[in-house]
Amino acid sequence: MTDPTPSTSAADPWLLRFRERVTAIIAITVVVSTIILITAAIWYAASEQTYARVKDLLLFVNPLVGYVIGYYFTKTSTEARAEKAEATAQTAAVNTQQALQAQNQAQTVAEQAKNQAQEAVATLSEVTSATEQYVAQTQTVRRPGTLSDAGDTVPPAEDASAAVQAALARARRVLGR
């Protein structure tokens, strides 16, 4: 279901531009007014009494002009730095997400490799034991009652032969052949 409240993110750029323009208009108005006041003071300060009045007026306006100029230029430079810091933070957040995804993928690949290695070790162990059993059963033995040095070979048992064949089939499957 959609949210009935309007989104403030669409109004933010417009509101920021409006606030910036109002601040600029106020700053320009104060500075231009001060320049006009100073110019008028120079032209109309013919007598000591007029000069004293203009001087008092300028002593009142100077802190106001300093405050307006200081606020405007500090705000402008601070906002630029804040926007840059925000952009850097967003970039860092995106990079962090990408790094976490890469880490998860690497862990998945490592788990698969570990499982394959464990299966290969188990298969090798199975092939080794089946082969040892097969070799043990096919070794030459002396039959009692014969005098010859040459022994007769005993045929391997059916289960040993089947175990070797099964182990070899599993080893080929693990190797992908």
Protein Blocks (a to p, Z undefined) as FASTA:
>chain_A
ZZfbdcfklmmmmmmmmmmmmmmmmmmmmmmmmmmmmmmmmmmmmbfklmmmmmmmmmmm
mmmmmmmmmmmmmmmmmmmmmmmmmmmmmmmmmmmmmmmmmmmmmmmmmmmmmmmmmmmm
mmmmmmmmmmmmmmmmmpccddehiabfbdcdddddfklmmmmmmmmmmmmmmnoZZ
